[in-house]
Amino acid sequence: MNRGSTLFLKIAVFLMGAPVFALGIVGLFWLPNNPVNPAYDHILYPIVIGMYVSVLPYFTALVQAFKLLGLIDKNQAFSESAVKALKIIKYCAMTYSGLYVIILPFVFLLAERDDAPGAIFIGMVPIFASMVIAVFAAVLQRLLKEAIDIKSENDLTV
């Protein structure tokens, strides 16, 4: 397979991570200098802390996606390494979703206090998006594992 065939996807993975990284760095310096209103701090700080913690599974999944694209470039898409990368992506997506489930009550409190019911729906978007990614990764992992098993079975019969 042509080495550059996944170049577009690698660029897309990089572009998914760059803004999150940049906003995270800017936020680290901006937030201490601009504290939130004391009336909201018990609601907003857990949300911000949860968002910073959710960066770990997010970047782990992006690194694994980049690794998976590298395996595809090397014609090793049907390997145990690819199955392992999909498994890690699945667990990262489930962890990400779980973190935002923990954050959701604080988003609900913020929406109630600020009279912004749309914030609840916005707070639910990362939960459902990451669960879709987790299900998709689980399906791909299972299909890939079955393809590897069939391939190894055919190699033994020849």
C-alpha positions in Angstrom: 0.0 0.0 0.0 1.2 3.5 -0.8 2.8 5.1 2.3 0.9 8.4 1.7 -2.5 6.7 1.4 -3.4 7.5 5.0 -1.7 10.9 5.0 -5.1 12.8 5.0 -6.3 10.8 8.0 -3.0 11.4 9.9 -3.4 15.1 9.2 -7.0 14.9 10.5 -5.9 13.2 13.7 -3.2 15.8 14.2 -5.8 18.6 13.6 -8.1 17.0 16.1 -5.4 17.1 18.8 -3.8 20.5 18.1 -6.7 22.8 19.1 -7.3 20.8 22.3 -3.7 21.0 23.2 -3.5 24.7 22.5 -6.7 25.5 24.4 -5.4 23.4 27.3 -2.2 25.3 27.5 -3.9 28.7 27.2 -6.4 27.7 29.8 -3.7 26.8 32.3 -2.3 30.3 32.2 -5.6 32.1 31.7 -7.7 30.5 34.5 -5.6 31.4 37.5 -5.4 35.0 36.4 -9.1 35.2 35.8 -11.0 33.3 38.5 -14.6 32.6 38.1 -17.4 34.4 40.0 -17.3 33.1 43.6 -21.0 32.3 43.3 -20.2 29.8 40.5 -16.8 28.4 41.5 -18.2 25.3 43.2 -19.9 24.4 40.0 -17.3 25.5 37.3 -14.1 24.2 38.8 -15.2 20.6 38.9 -16.3 20.9 35.2 -12.9 22.4 34.3 -11.0 19.8 36.3 -13.0 17.1 34.6 -12.3 18.5 31.2 -8.6 18.6 31.9 -8.7 15.0 33.1 -10.6 13.9 30.0 -7.7 15.1 27.9 -5.7 12.0 28.9 -8.0 9.4 27.3 -8.6 11.8 24.4 -4.9 12.0 23.5 -4.3 8.3 24.2 -7.0 7.5 21.7 -5.5 9.9 19.2 -2.0 8.3 19.6 -3.5 4.9 19.1 -5.4 6.1 16.0 -2.1 7.4 14.6 -0.5 4.1 15.4 -3.3 2.2 13.7 -2.8 4.4 10.6 0.9 3.6 10.7 0.1 -0.1 10.7 -2.2 0.3 7.7 0.6 2.1 5.9 3.0 -0.9 6.6 0.4 -3.4 5.4 0.0 -4.7 8.9 -3.7 -3.8 9.4 -4.6 -7.4 10.1 -2.3 -7.9 13.1 -2.6 -8.2 16.8 -1.2 -4.7 17.2 -4.1 -3.3 15.3 -6.6 -5.2 17.5 -4.7 -3.9 20.6 -4.9 -0.3 19.3 -8.6 -0.7 18.7 -9.1 -2.1 22.2 -7.3 0.8 23.7 -9.3 3.3 21.6 -12.5 1.6 22.9 -11.5 1.8 26.5 -10.4 5.4 26.1 -13.8 6.3 24.6 -15.6 4.6 27.4 -13.4 6.4 30.0 -14.0 9.7 28.3 -17.7 9.1 28.3 -17.6 8.1 32.0 -15.8 11.3 32.9 -18.4 13.4 31.2 -21.2 11.4 33.0 -19.5 12.4 36.2 -19.3 16.1 35.0 -22.9 16.2 33.9 -24.5 16.9 37.3 -22.3 20.0 37.6 -23.4 21.0 34.1 -27.0 20.5 35.2 -26.5 22.7 38.3 -24.8 25.4 36.1 -27.7 25.3 33.6 -30.2 25.5 36.4 -28.5 28.4 38.1 -27.8 30.3 34.9 -31.2 29.4 33.4 -29.6 27.9 30.3 -31.3 24.5 29.6 -29.4 24.1 26.3 -26.2 23.6 28.4 -27.5 20.2 29.5 -27.8 19.0 25.9 -24.4 20.4 25.1 -23.0 18.6 28.1 -24.5 15.3 26.8 -22.8 15.6 23.4 -19.4 14.3 24.5 -21.0 11.4 26.3 -23.0 10.1 23.2 -20.2 10.9 20.7 -17.6 9.0 22.7 -20.0 6.1 23.2 -20.6 5.9 19.4 -16.8 5.8 19.0 -16.5 3.1 21.6 -19.2 0.9 19.9 -17.6 1.5 16.5 -14.1 0.5 17.8 -15.6 -2.6 19.5 -17.2 -3.7 16.3 -14.0 -3.1 14.3 -12.0 -4.9 17.0 -14.2 -7.9 16.8 -14.3 -8.0 13.0 -10.5 -7.6 12.8 -10.0 -10.4 15.4 -12.3 -12.7 13.4 -10.5 -11.8 10.2 -7.1 -12.6 11.8 -8.4 -15.9 13.1 -9.7 -16.9 9.6 -6.5 -15.8 8.1 -4.4 -17.9 10.5 -6.7 -20.8 10.0 -6.3 -20.6 6.2 -2.5 -20.3 6.6 -2.5 -23.6 8.6 -4.5 -25.5 5.9 -2.3 -24.5 3.0 
